[in-house]
Amino acid sequence: MNGINVDSLRGQVRGQIITPDDPDYDAARAVHNGMIDKRPAAVVRVSQVADVIACVNFARDNSLDLAVRGGGHSAPGFGTADGALVIDFVKTSGVRVDPAARTARSEAGATWADFNHATHAFGLATTGGIVGTTGVSGLTLGGGIGYLSRQYGLSCDNLISADVVTADGGFLTASERENDDLFWALRGGGGNFGVVTSLEFRLHPVDMVYVGVIIYPLEHAETVSRFYRDHLASAPEELGAFLAFALGPPVPFLPEEWHGKPVCIVVGMWTGEQAEGPARWQPFLDIAPVAGSMMGPMPYPALNQAFDALQPKGIRSYWKADFLPELSDGAIETHLRYGKTIPTVQTAVHLYPIDGAVQRVGQADTAFANRNVKFAPVIAAFWDDPADTDANVTWVRDYAAALSPFSAPGGYINFMDGDDLPRVAENYGPNYRRLTEVKTKYDPQNLFHVNQNIPPG
């Protein structure tokens, strides 16, 4: 550990400390993105808050970079760093539900699959991500867009409180009643202000949902895109759906002739009365010829995990994101042009709506400021062969550059890659200055900088 005696840390934690000499070091240092090949000084699989406090103090006192890993899904691989001390929450993934109060407290290592499994037992849920293996903490701290956003807001809009270990080794709770400045910053400001060890959420009645997955030949994508844009603008908020451009996935309801072919997809769910489900999806079936479709009732957690197999741990990926003030004809044309050249079946080009309940929260009410735009697109290439890296990275960058003239400043922080650090200030817009002030108060030396970093003011 660069001359630092790890034994002094072993005496302060109960979790497992893994160093380069240990046989499971390579497995412990790996994050979800196979492009990331960092060699941290040590990975500490913490078992409780006391371990986190010890790690924060140790990293600070020994001038070590500190990386924090929840689900490990960070596209830039911020859950690790060369020579760093890694706090890994893989062993702390519990979720405690209070069905009477309709709340749940999640430990920092829980994934959305963990969370949804726990809450579904009571017919409850809150806004989570699109992939079940995504970490609850990272998604929430960056905002949290998901199927339930239109109806119930972002994940961070449903956050009631968070327990945090600060840079000085202190422990506090952030909520509307305590440390409210920190609570404001945590809701969209990422991991810049401390190590979040647990999060308390507001839950909503979500049990069985009526799912729709409708796949169209790309030749009809212009018609579908315009219909999706116009229809969703007036659709009830119980309809949560995203638009995607992809290669036809190998699913049973899509004929083999469309597997691997460029397609346009609408994916989502209706959370209202089940009997209304078919009628709510029928307009999407009528608007254009369909290559394949799957509709019907499904437990909400099943939809949340439906695409996990396409993005296994270790697959390589590179991401770019912007915000769209509207899904303009120019933006649609760009998606049609690049939709013809999508490189792999795993690659995800999704447009998530930001309307309904999301826009009923004020721009300055949380750190997540981008509440006056209509869509959050992501261009995320996934591939297996290292030889394909340059081609995939170039494709994503060219796609994002072509979409840029139709975009608003900034982009969804959870979709940003490592080379997007210069965009951090524009991502937060009018909230950035206040974020630097909160950073200065809680982390004046910028201990928590292995992230989309907001430096102290």
C-alpha positions as CSV (number, residue, x, y, z in Angstrom):
1,M,0.0,0.0,0.0
2,N,2.7,2.4,-1.1
3,G,4.5,2.0,2.2
4,I,1.4,2.3,4.3
5,N,0.8,-0.5,6.8
6,V,-2.6,-2.0,6.2
7,D,-2.4,-3.9,9.5
8,S,-3.3,-0.7,11.3
9,L,-6.6,-0.6,9.3
10,R,-7.3,-4.4,9.9
11,G,-7.4,-3.7,13.6
12,Q,-10.2,-1.1,13.1
13,V,-12.6,-2.9,10.8
14,R,-14.6,-6.1,11.0
15,G,-15.1,-6.4,7.2
16,Q,-12.8,-8.2,4.8
17,I,-9.7,-6.3,3.6
18,I,-8.4,-7.5,0.2
19,T,-4.9,-6.4,-1.1
20,P,-2.9,-7.3,-4.2
21,D,-1.4,-10.3,-2.4
22,D,-4.8,-11.9,-1.8
23,P,-6.0,-14.6,-4.3
24,D,-9.4,-12.9,-4.7
25,Y,-7.9,-9.5,-5.4
26,D,-8.7,-9.5,-9.2
27,A,-12.4,-10.4,-8.5
28,A,-12.6,-7.8,-5.7
29,R,-11.2,-5.0,-7.8
30,A,-13.5,-5.6,-10.8
31,V,-16.5,-3.3,-11.5
32,H,-19.3,-3.8,-13.9
33,N,-17.6,-2.1,-16.9
34,G,-15.0,-4.4,-18.3
35,M,-13.1,-1.5,-19.8
36,I,-12.1,-0.4,-16.3
37,D,-8.8,-2.1,-15.2
38,K,-7.7,-0.3,-12.0
39,R,-5.5,-1.6,-9.3
40,P,-6.5,-0.2,-5.9
41,A,-4.3,-0.4,-2.9
42,A,-7.0,-2.3,-1.0
43,V,-10.7,-3.1,-1.2
44,V,-12.5,-3.1,2.1
45,R,-15.8,-5.1,2.0
46,V,-17.3,-3.2,4.9
47,S,-19.7,-4.8,7.3
48,Q,-21.1,-1.8,9.2
49,V,-20.9,1.9,9.6
50,A,-18.0,1.7,12.0
51,D,-15.9,0.1,9.2
52,V,-16.8,3.0,6.9
53,I,-15.7,5.6,9.5
54,A,-12.4,3.8,9.9
55,C,-11.9,3.7,6.2
56,V,-12.6,7.4,5.7
57,N,-10.3,8.3,8.5
58,F,-7.5,6.0,7.2
59,A,-7.7,7.3,3.6
60,R,-7.8,10.9,4.8
61,D,-4.9,10.5,7.2
62,N,-2.8,8.6,4.7
63,S,-3.6,10.9,1.7
64,L,-5.1,8.0,-0.2
65,D,-7.7,8.4,-3.0
66,L,-11.0,7.0,-1.7
67,A,-13.4,5.2,-4.0
68,V,-16.9,4.2,-2.9
69,R,-18.7,1.3,-4.5
70,G,-22.4,0.4,-4.1
71,G,-23.7,-1.5,-7.1
72,G,-20.5,-0.9,-9.1
73,H,-22.4,0.2,-12.2
74,S,-20.8,3.5,-12.7
75,A,-20.0,3.8,-16.4
76,P,-16.6,5.5,-15.7
77,G,-15.8,2.9,-13.0
78,F,-15.8,5.4,-10.2
79,G,-16.1,2.4,-7.8
80,T,-12.4,1.9,-8.0
81,A,-9.1,3.8,-8.8
82,D,-5.4,3.0,-9.0
83,G,-3.7,3.1,-5.6
84,A,-7.0,3.9,-3.9
85,L,-8.7,2.6,-0.8
86,V,-12.1,1.2,-2.0
87,I,-15.1,1.1,0.3
88,D,-17.1,-1.8,-1.1
89,F,-20.7,-2.2,0.2
90,V,-21.2,-5.6,-1.4
91,K,-21.8,-7.3,2.0
92,T,-24.4,-4.7,3.1
93,S,-27.5,-5.0,0.9
94,G,-30.4,-5.3,3.4
95,V,-33.7,-3.5,2.8
96,R,-36.1,-3.0,5.7
97,V,-39.7,-2.2,4.8
98,D,-42.3,-0.5,7.0
99,P,-45.5,-1.3,5.2
100,A,-47.7,0.7,7.5
101,A,-45.7,3.9,7.0
102,R,-45.0,3.0,3.3
103,T,-41.3,3.5,3.7
104,A,-38.2,1.4,3.2
105,R,-34.6,1.8,4.4
106,S,-31.9,0.5,2.1
107,E,-28.3,-0.3,3.0
108,A,-25.8,1.2,0.6
109,G,-24.9,-2.0,-1.2
110,A,-28.5,-2.9,-2.2
111,T,-29.3,-3.2,-5.9
112,W,-32.7,-2.3,-7.3
113,A,-33.4,-6.0,-7.6
114,D,-32.8,-6.3,-3.8
115,F,-35.0,-3.3,-3.1
116,N,-37.9,-4.3,-5.3
117,H,-37.9,-7.9,-4.0
118,A,-38.3,-6.5,-0.5
119,T,-40.9,-3.9,-1.2
120,H,-43.0,-6.1,-3.7
121,A,-43.9,-8.5,-0.8
122,F,-46.0,-5.6,0.4
123,G,-47.3,-4.4,-3.0
124,L,-45.1,-1.3,-2.8
125,A,-42.3,0.3,-4.8
126,T,-40.6,3.6,-5.5
127,T,-38.9,4.9,-8.6
128,G,-35.8,2.8,-9.5
129,G,-33.7,2.1,-12.5
130,I,-34.2,0.1,-15.7
131,V,-31.7,-2.6,-14.8
132,G,-32.0,-4.7,-11.6
133,T,-28.3,-4.9,-10.9
134,T,-27.9,-1.1,-10.7
135,G,-27.1,0.1,-7.2
136,V,-29.8,1.9,-5.2
137,S,-27.3,4.5,-3.8
138,G,-25.6,5.6,-6.9
139,L,-28.7,5.9,-9.0
140,T,-30.5,7.9,-6.3
141,L,-27.6,10.2,-5.6
142,G,-27.4,11.1,-9.3
143,G,-31.2,11.7,-9.5
144,G,-32.8,8.4,-10.4
145,I,-34.9,8.1,-13.6
146,G,-37.1,5.0,-14.1
147,Y,-40.4,3.6,-15.2
148,L,-42.2,5.3,-12.3
149,S,-40.8,8.8,-12.8
150,R,-43.8,10.3,-14.5
151,Q,-46.1,9.2,-11.8
152,Y,-44.0,9.4,-8.6
153,G,-40.9,11.6,-9.5
154,L,-37.3,10.7,-9.5
155,S,-35.7,8.3,-7.0
156,C,-34.2,11.3,-5.2
157,D,-37.6,13.0,-5.0
158,N,-38.7,10.0,-2.9
159,L,-35.7,10.1,-0.6
160,I,-36.8,10.9,3.0
161,S,-33.4,10.7,4.7
162,A,-29.9,9.4,4.4
163,D,-27.2,8.4,6.9
164,V,-23.8,9.8,5.9
165,V,-20.2,9.5,7.0
166,T,-18.5,12.8,6.3
167,A,-14.9,13.6,5.4
168,D,-13.9,14.3,9.1
169,G,-15.2,10.8,10.1
170,G,-18.4,12.2,11.5
171,F,-21.7,10.5,11.2
172,L,-25.0,12.3,10.6
173,T,-28.4,12.0,9.2
174,A,-29.5,14.3,6.4
175,S,-33.2,15.1,5.9
176,E,-35.6,18.0,5.6
177,R,-35.3,18.3,9.4
178,E,-31.6,17.7,10.0
179,N,-28.7,19.0,7.9
180,D,-31.1,20.1,5.3
181,D,-28.3,21.7,3.2
182,L,-26.6,18.3,2.8
183,F,-30.0,16.6,2.1
184,W,-30.6,19.1,-0.7
185,A,-27.2,18.3,-2.2
186,L,-27.5,14.6,-1.9
187,R,-30.6,14.6,-4.1
188,G,-28.8,14.7,-7.5
189,G,-25.3,15.9,-6.4
190,G,-23.8,12.4,-6.5
191,G,-21.2,11.0,-4.0
192,N,-19.4,14.4,-3.6
193,F,-20.4,15.1,0.0
194,G,-19.7,11.9,2.0
195,V,-20.3,8.2,2.1
196,V,-24.0,7.4,2.3
197,T,-24.5,4.2,4.4
198,S,-28.3,3.9,4.2
199,L,-31.2,5.6,2.5
200,E,-34.8,5.9,3.5
201,F,-37.5,6.1,0.8
202,R,-41.2,6.9,0.4
203,L,-43.1,4.0,-1.2
204,H,-46.2,3.8,-3.4
205,P,-48.8,1.2,-4.2
206,V,-47.2,-0.7,-7.2
207,D,-47.8,-4.4,-7.5
208,M,-48.7,-6.0,-10.8
209,V,-48.3,-3.8,-13.8
210,Y,-49.4,-4.1,-17.3
211,V,-46.3,-4.3,-19.4
212,G,-45.8,-3.4,-23.1
213,V,-42.7,-4.2,-25.2
214,I,-43.4,-3.3,-28.8
215,I,-40.7,-3.8,-31.5
216,Y,-41.0,-2.1,-34.9
217,P,-38.9,-2.3,-38.1
218,L,-36.6,0.7,-38.2
219,E,-38.2,1.9,-41.4
220,H,-41.3,2.9,-39.3
221,A,-39.2,4.6,-36.5
222,E,-40.0,8.1,-37.6
223,T,-43.7,7.5,-37.4
224,V,-43.3,5.7,-34.1
225,S,-41.1,8.4,-32.6
226,R,-43.4,11.2,-33.4
227,F,-46.4,9.3,-32.1
228,Y,-44.5,8.4,-28.9
229,R,-43.6,12.1,-28.4
230,D,-47.1,13.4,-29.0
231,H,-49.0,10.6,-27.2
232,L,-46.9,10.6,-24.1
233,A,-47.3,14.4,-23.7
234,S,-51.0,13.9,-22.9
235,A,-51.0,10.3,-21.6
236,P,-51.9,9.7,-17.9
237,E,-48.9,9.5,-15.6
238,E,-49.7,5.9,-14.9
239,L,-48.1,5.2,-18.3
240,G,-44.3,5.0,-18.0
241,A,-42.5,4.2,-21.2
242,F,-39.2,4.9,-23.0
243,L,-38.3,4.9,-26.6
244,A,-35.3,2.9,-27.8
245,F,-33.2,2.3,-30.9
246,A,-31.5,-1.1,-30.9
247,L,-30.8,-4.3,-32.7
248,G,-33.6,-6.9,-32.5
249,P,-33.0,-8.9,-29.3
250,P,-33.2,-12.7,-29.2
251,V,-36.5,-12.8,-27.4
252,P,-39.3,-15.4,-28.0
253,F,-41.9,-12.9,-29.1
254,L,-39.6,-11.5,-31.9
255,P,-39.3,-13.6,-35.0
256,E,-35.8,-14.8,-35.8
257,E,-35.7,-12.8,-39.0
258,W,-35.5,-9.6,-36.9
259,H,-32.8,-10.8,-34.4
260,G,-29.8,-8.5,-34.8
261,K,-31.6,-6.2,-37.3
262,P,-32.1,-2.4,-36.6
263,V,-35.4,-1.8,-34.8
264,C,-37.3,0.8,-32.8
265,I,-38.8,-0.2,-29.5
266,V,-41.2,1.2,-27.0
267,V,-40.9,-0.3,-23.5
268,G,-43.0,0.5,-20.5
269,M,-45.8,-0.3,-18.1
270,W,-49.3,0.9,-17.1
271,T,-49.8,1.1,-13.3
272,G,-53.5,1.9,-13.4
273,E,-56.4,-0.5,-13.4
274,Q,-55.2,-3.8,-15.0
275,A,-58.4,-4.0,-17.1
276,E,-57.3,-0.8,-18.8
277,G,-53.9,-2.2,-19.8
278,P,-54.8,-3.5,-23.3
279,A,-56.5,-0.3,-24.3
280,R,-53.6,1.8,-23.0
281,W,-51.2,-0.1,-25.2
282,Q,-53.4,-0.5,-28.3
283,P,-52.5,2.9,-29.9
284,F,-48.9,1.7,-30.0
285,L,-49.9,-1.4,-31.9
286,D,-52.0,0.6,-34.3
287,I,-49.6,3.4,-35.2
288,A,-47.2,1.2,-37.4
289,P,-46.5,-2.4,-38.4
290,V,-45.1,-4.4,-35.5
291,A,-42.2,-6.9,-35.8
292,G,-43.0,-8.4,-32.4
293,S,-44.7,-7.5,-29.2
294,M,-45.2,-8.7,-25.7
295,M,-48.0,-7.4,-23.5
296,G,-49.6,-8.5,-20.3
297,P,-49.6,-8.3,-16.5
298,M,-46.3,-8.7,-14.8
299,P,-44.9,-8.2,-11.3
300,Y,-43.1,-4.8,-11.3
301,P,-39.7,-6.4,-10.2
302,A,-39.8,-8.7,-13.2
303,L,-39.9,-5.8,-15.6
304,N,-37.1,-4.1,-13.7
305,Q,-34.9,-7.1,-14.2
306,A,-36.0,-8.0,-17.7
307,F,-32.9,-6.6,-19.4
308,D,-30.2,-7.7,-16.9
309,A,-28.9,-10.5,-19.1
310,L,-28.0,-8.1,-21.9
311,Q,-25.6,-6.3,-19.5
312,P,-23.6,-8.9,-17.5
313,K,-20.8,-7.8,-15.3
314,G,-17.6,-7.5,-17.2
315,I,-19.1,-6.4,-20.5
316,R,-17.3,-3.3,-21.9
317,S,-19.2,-0.1,-22.2
318,Y,-18.9,3.6,-23.1
319,W,-21.7,6.2,-22.5
320,K,-22.8,9.7,-23.5
321,A,-25.8,11.7,-22.5
322,D,-27.6,15.0,-23.0
323,F,-31.0,16.5,-22.2
324,L,-33.6,17.2,-24.9
325,P,-35.8,20.2,-24.4
326,E,-38.1,18.4,-26.8
327,L,-38.0,15.4,-29.2
328,S,-37.7,17.6,-32.2
329,D,-37.8,16.4,-35.8
330,G,-34.1,17.1,-36.1
331,A,-33.4,14.9,-33.0
332,I,-35.6,12.2,-34.5
333,E,-33.7,12.3,-37.8
334,T,-30.4,11.9,-35.9
335,H,-31.7,8.8,-34.1
336,L,-32.9,7.4,-37.4
337,R,-29.5,7.9,-39.0
338,Y,-27.5,6.4,-36.2
339,G,-30.1,3.7,-35.5
340,K,-29.1,2.1,-38.8
341,T,-25.5,1.6,-37.5
342,I,-26.0,0.3,-33.9
343,P,-23.0,-2.0,-33.3
344,T,-24.2,-4.7,-30.9
345,V,-27.4,-6.2,-29.6
346,Q,-26.4,-5.1,-26.1
347,T,-26.1,-1.5,-27.1
348,A,-28.7,0.8,-25.5
349,V,-30.0,4.0,-27.0
350,H,-32.9,5.0,-24.8
351,L,-35.0,8.2,-24.4
352,Y,-36.5,8.6,-21.0
353,P,-39.3,11.0,-20.4
354,I,-38.8,13.8,-17.8
355,D,-42.3,15.1,-17.2
356,G,-45.3,14.6,-14.9
357,A,-44.3,14.4,-11.3
358,V,-40.6,15.2,-12.1
359,Q,-41.6,18.6,-13.3
360,R,-43.7,19.4,-10.2
361,V,-40.6,19.7,-8.2
362,G,-38.9,23.0,-8.4
363,Q,-35.6,23.5,-10.2
364,A,-33.9,24.7,-6.9
365,D,-35.7,22.3,-4.6
366,T,-33.1,19.6,-5.1
367,A,-29.6,19.5,-6.6
368,F,-31.1,17.8,-9.7
369,A,-31.9,21.0,-11.7
370,N,-33.0,19.6,-15.1
371,R,-36.7,19.7,-14.6
372,N,-37.6,21.9,-17.6
373,V,-36.6,19.4,-20.3
374,K,-38.7,16.7,-21.9
375,F,-36.3,13.7,-22.3
376,A,-33.0,12.3,-21.1
377,P,-31.4,10.3,-23.9
378,V,-28.5,7.9,-23.3
379,I,-26.2,6.4,-25.9
380,A,-24.5,3.5,-24.3
381,A,-22.5,1.0,-26.4
382,F,-21.8,-2.4,-24.9
383,W,-19.4,-5.0,-26.4
384,D,-17.3,-8.0,-25.5
385,D,-14.2,-8.0,-27.7
386,P,-11.4,-5.5,-26.7
387,A,-10.5,-5.2,-30.3
388,D,-13.9,-3.4,-30.9
389,T,-13.2,-0.7,-28.3
390,D,-12.1,2.1,-30.6
391,A,-14.9,1.6,-33.1
392,N,-17.6,1.6,-30.4
393,V,-16.2,4.6,-28.5
394,T,-16.0,6.6,-31.8
395,W,-19.6,5.6,-32.7
396,V,-20.9,6.8,-29.4
397,R,-19.0,10.1,-29.6
398,D,-20.1,10.8,-33.2
399,Y,-23.7,10.0,-32.3
400,A,-23.7,12.3,-29.3
401,A,-22.1,15.1,-31.4
402,A,-24.8,14.8,-34.0
403,L,-27.5,15.0,-31.4
404,S,-25.9,18.0,-29.6
405,P,-27.4,20.8,-31.7
406,F,-30.9,19.6,-30.6
407,S,-29.9,19.3,-26.9
408,A,-30.1,21.4,-23.8
409,P,-27.0,22.1,-21.7
410,G,-25.8,19.3,-19.5
411,G,-26.8,15.7,-19.2
412,Y,-28.0,13.2,-16.7
413,I,-25.1,12.7,-14.4
414,N,-25.7,8.9,-14.1
415,F,-25.2,8.5,-17.8
416,M,-21.9,10.5,-18.0
417,D,-18.6,8.8,-18.7
418,G,-15.1,9.6,-17.4
419,D,-14.3,12.1,-20.1
420,D,-17.4,14.2,-19.2
421,L,-15.9,15.8,-16.1
422,P,-15.6,19.2,-17.8
423,R,-19.4,19.2,-18.2
424,V,-20.1,18.9,-14.4
425,A,-20.9,22.6,-13.9
426,E,-23.3,22.8,-16.9
427,N,-25.0,19.6,-15.7
428,Y,-26.1,21.4,-12.5
429,G,-26.7,24.8,-14.1
430,P,-28.1,27.4,-11.6
431,N,-27.6,24.9,-8.7
432,Y,-23.8,24.5,-9.2
433,R,-22.7,27.4,-7.0
434,R,-24.8,26.2,-4.1
435,L,-23.4,22.7,-4.5
436,T,-19.8,24.1,-4.3
437,E,-20.8,25.8,-1.0
438,V,-22.2,22.6,0.5
439,K,-19.1,20.8,-0.7
440,T,-16.8,23.3,1.0
441,K,-18.7,22.9,4.3
442,Y,-18.7,19.1,4.4
443,D,-15.6,18.2,2.3
444,P,-13.3,21.2,2.2
445,Q,-10.2,19.1,1.1
446,N,-12.2,17.2,-1.6
447,L,-11.6,13.7,-0.1
448,F,-14.6,12.5,-2.1
449,H,-13.3,13.3,-5.6
450,V,-13.5,9.9,-7.4
451,N,-16.8,10.8,-9.0
452,Q,-18.3,13.4,-11.3
453,N,-16.5,15.9,-9.1
454,I,-17.8,19.1,-7.6
455,P,-14.7,20.8,-6.2
456,P,-15.0,22.9,-3.0
457,G,-15.8,26.6,-3.6
